[in-house]
Amino acid sequence: MGIELMPLGGKAVIAVDRIIAIASPASAPIKRVISRAEGEGLVINVTYGLKIEAVIFLDSGHIILAACGPGEIVERLRAWREGGST
């Protein structure tokens, strides 16, 4: 089986099998993790200038910053897994 890609919004897609966690960016610990990852070149920002609503942690150590919230991402993932449109 190949890499499973799900539309994340805008022109971004995500490899769903690499996701290990989805969180809100509001807490200080998450902000510190993002800051450290930025210093290591591990942050991928797909907000296209919009407010960061979700932080997606991948098994590779990369962090994706998304403009859609964690709940919306979970709903998109469910719809995508069921074969519906996102």
N, C-alpha and C positions, 0 to 999 in steps of 0.2 A: 504494500500500500504506500502511496506517495504522501507528500506533505499535505495536510488538510488546511486550507486557507479560508478564513471567514472575513467578510467585509466588516471593517471596524467603523466606518464612517468616512466621509470625504473620499479621498483616493487611497485610503490605507486598508490593508488587509493584515490579518494576524494568523500565525501558525497556532491553531487551537491546542494541539497536543503539547505545546511548549509552555502553556500557562500553568503557573503553580499557585498564584494568588491574585486577587483584585481588591484594591483598597481605595479609600477616600484619601485625598492628599492633605486633609485638614489637620492632622495631628503632627506635633513636633517630631516624634520619632520617624514618621514617614518622610517628613521634610528633610531630616538629617540623612536618611538613607538615599534620597534623591540627590542631595548635595554631594555626598561621597561618590555616588555612581557617576555623576556629571564629571567629577575630577578624573575618573578612570575611563571616561569615554563610553560609558555603558547605557546612556540615556537616549531613547529615541522619542522625539516629540512629534506626535501626529495630530496636534491640536489645530494646526493651521491658523495660529494667532488667537484662538478662542481660549477661554478660561479652562484650566486643567480641572477636570471633574473626577478622573479615575487614574490610578496608578496600577499598571499591570506588571507583575513580576514574572519573568520567564526563567525556565530551568537553566539557561545559559548565563544567568547573572544580569542580563539586560533588563532595563526597566522602560516600559512604554508609558508615555504620558498621553492620555486621551481626553477629548472634549466631551464625551458622553459618560454618564455616571456609571458606577458599578452595577446598579440594578438594571440599567438599560443594556449594558454589555451582557449580563447574564441572560436577559430576555432574548437578545439577538442570538446568543449562543444556543439557547433552547430552540428557537425558531430554525436556526441553521441546521442543527442536529436532526430536527424533524423534517427537514427538506423544504421548509417554507422560505419565503423571501425575507430579507432583513432590511 
